């Protein structure tokens, strides 16, 4: 059996057996996770210089504002080239479509539950 597959199975088995204890530990420790608050971005570029007439170096500067449940803020500054921006955009769009799909599934389940309860009465 593949080593990575075996490791994944062991971790999954441990998680499924201990997920309640893990969750209780996280809650008791009150780990404050950061979440997204806002984003600022700026587009910059070097169009040309005397030594490199055909030079074009576009870059994006992104400032991400995060906060935790205690309203403490943290900001992260990133400089990215266009390929990185396109890659991040693709990943975020996939995550958004996945979240929308899950939201539709949840609302459909609620509808079915409500219909089932009304038929029982």
Helices and strands as residue ranges (DSSP letters): H 3-29, E 35-46, E 57-67, E 73-80, H 82-120
